[in-house]
Amino acid sequence: MAAVTAESPERAELDLELPSHARSVGLAREAVVDLARRAGAPVDEVKLAVSEAVGNAVMHAFRDTAPGAITLQARQEPDRLVVTVADDGRGMSPNLDSPGLGLGVSLITRLALDVRFDSSDHGTTVSMSFPATAGRERV
């Protein structure tokens, strides 16, 4: 696991690579807390959305394939916090054997200001943005 956090008075960034393992959900969630707080973003919403996105990657991206990598990137912008969760798995596909109700995507779209899902047979990327109050006066 490698993490890079860069800070300047105007902006902070996070770049984290995680294994496709259940413990990565908690690691990702905790990694965004400080950045969300400094950005003035809704910390609980960011934590929950990141947990769902990483959890979905852990549970579904590498189903019937070798384990892979999950990346978490976050950056503070003047009016928002942008968070991206990406995996190099199989892409989004129905899992008829899953006991879950498939509510993760719906929950993410309710928590974030803006959400984009990109999926192919080379992986899935979830890009989310959250309102942020810190930095508005710097623009």
C-alpha positions as CSV (number, residue, x, y, z in Angstrom):
1,M,0.0,0.0,0.0
2,A,1.5,3.3,-1.0
3,A,0.0,6.7,-0.1
4,V,1.0,10.1,-1.3
5,T,-0.5,13.2,0.2
6,A,0.5,16.5,-1.2
7,E,-0.5,19.8,0.5
8,S,-0.3,23.4,-0.4
9,P,-2.3,26.4,0.9
10,E,-4.7,26.1,-2.0
11,R,-5.1,22.4,-2.3
12,A,-4.6,18.9,-0.8
13,E,-4.4,15.6,-2.6
14,L,-4.5,11.9,-1.7
15,D,-3.3,9.0,-3.8
16,L,-3.6,5.6,-2.3
17,E,-3.2,2.1,-3.8
18,L,-5.0,-0.7,-1.9
19,P,-5.2,-4.5,-2.3
20,S,-8.6,-6.0,-3.1
21,H,-9.1,-7.1,0.5
22,A,-11.9,-6.3,2.9
23,R,-9.6,-4.4,5.3
24,S,-9.1,-1.9,2.4
25,V,-12.6,-0.5,3.0
26,G,-11.6,0.8,6.4
27,L,-8.2,2.0,5.3
28,A,-9.8,4.0,2.4
29,R,-12.5,5.5,4.7
30,E,-9.9,6.6,7.2
31,A,-7.6,8.0,4.6
32,V,-10.2,10.5,3.3
33,V,-11.3,11.8,6.7
34,D,-8.6,14.5,7.3
35,L,-8.8,15.6,3.7
36,A,-12.6,15.9,3.8
37,R,-12.4,17.8,7.1
38,R,-9.8,20.3,5.7
39,A,-11.8,20.8,2.5
40,G,-14.9,21.6,4.5
41,A,-16.7,18.6,2.9
42,P,-19.4,16.6,4.6
43,V,-17.1,14.1,6.4
44,D,-19.7,11.4,7.1
45,E,-21.1,11.4,3.6
46,V,-17.6,11.2,2.1
47,K,-16.6,8.3,4.4
48,L,-19.8,6.4,3.6
49,A,-19.6,6.9,-0.2
50,V,-15.9,5.9,-0.2
51,S,-16.7,2.8,1.9
52,E,-19.4,1.8,-0.5
53,A,-17.3,2.3,-3.6
54,V,-14.2,0.5,-2.2
55,G,-16.5,-2.3,-0.8
56,N,-18.1,-2.8,-4.2
57,A,-14.7,-3.1,-5.8
58,V,-13.6,-5.6,-3.1
59,M,-16.8,-7.7,-3.4
60,H,-17.5,-7.6,-7.1
61,A,-14.5,-6.4,-9.3
62,F,-12.4,-9.5,-8.9
63,R,-15.2,-12.1,-8.7
64,D,-13.9,-15.3,-10.4
65,T,-10.6,-13.6,-11.2
66,A,-7.2,-13.0,-9.5
67,P,-7.1,-10.3,-6.9
68,G,-6.1,-6.8,-8.2
69,A,-5.6,-3.3,-7.1
70,I,-7.9,-0.5,-6.0
71,T,-6.9,3.1,-6.2
72,L,-8.3,6.0,-4.2
73,Q,-7.5,9.5,-5.3
74,A,-8.9,12.6,-3.8
75,R,-8.2,16.3,-4.4
76,Q,-9.5,19.5,-2.9
77,E,-10.8,22.1,-5.4
78,P,-12.1,25.5,-4.5
79,D,-15.8,24.5,-4.2
80,R,-15.6,20.7,-3.9
81,L,-13.8,17.6,-2.9
82,V,-13.3,15.2,-5.8
83,V,-12.9,11.5,-4.9
84,T,-12.1,8.7,-7.4
85,V,-12.2,5.0,-6.6
86,A,-10.9,2.8,-9.4
87,D,-10.2,-0.9,-9.8
88,D,-8.5,-3.1,-12.5
89,G,-11.1,-5.8,-12.2
90,R,-13.8,-7.2,-14.5
91,G,-16.1,-4.2,-14.7
92,M,-19.6,-3.8,-13.5
93,S,-21.8,-6.8,-14.2
94,P,-24.8,-8.4,-12.6
95,N,-24.1,-10.9,-9.9
96,L,-27.2,-13.1,-9.5
97,D,-25.6,-15.1,-6.7
98,S,-25.1,-12.0,-4.5
99,P,-27.1,-11.8,-1.3
100,G,-27.0,-8.0,-1.4
101,L,-29.7,-5.8,-2.7
102,G,-27.4,-3.7,-4.9
103,L,-28.0,-0.5,-2.9
104,G,-24.4,0.7,-2.9
105,V,-24.6,2.6,-6.2
106,S,-27.9,4.2,-5.2
107,L,-26.5,5.2,-1.9
108,I,-23.4,6.8,-3.5
109,T,-25.6,8.8,-5.8
110,R,-27.6,10.2,-2.9
111,L,-24.5,11.1,-0.8
112,A,-22.4,12.8,-3.5
113,L,-23.1,16.1,-5.3
114,D,-22.1,14.5,-8.6
115,V,-21.2,10.9,-9.5
116,R,-19.9,9.2,-12.6
117,F,-19.5,5.5,-13.1
118,D,-17.2,4.3,-15.9
119,S,-16.9,0.6,-16.5
120,S,-15.3,-1.8,-19.0
121,D,-13.8,-5.2,-18.9
122,H,-10.6,-3.5,-17.7
123,G,-12.2,-2.1,-14.5
124,T,-14.5,0.3,-13.0
125,T,-14.0,3.9,-11.9
126,V,-16.3,5.8,-9.6
127,S,-15.8,9.6,-9.6
128,M,-17.6,11.5,-6.9
129,S,-17.7,15.1,-5.8
130,F,-18.8,16.7,-2.6
131,P,-19.5,20.3,-1.7
132,A,-16.5,21.9,0.1
133,T,-16.4,25.2,1.8
134,A,-12.7,25.6,2.5
135,G,-10.9,27.4,-0.2
136,R,-13.8,29.4,-1.6
137,E,-12.3,32.6,-0.3
138,R,-9.1,31.9,-2.2
139,V,-10.7,31.9,-5.6
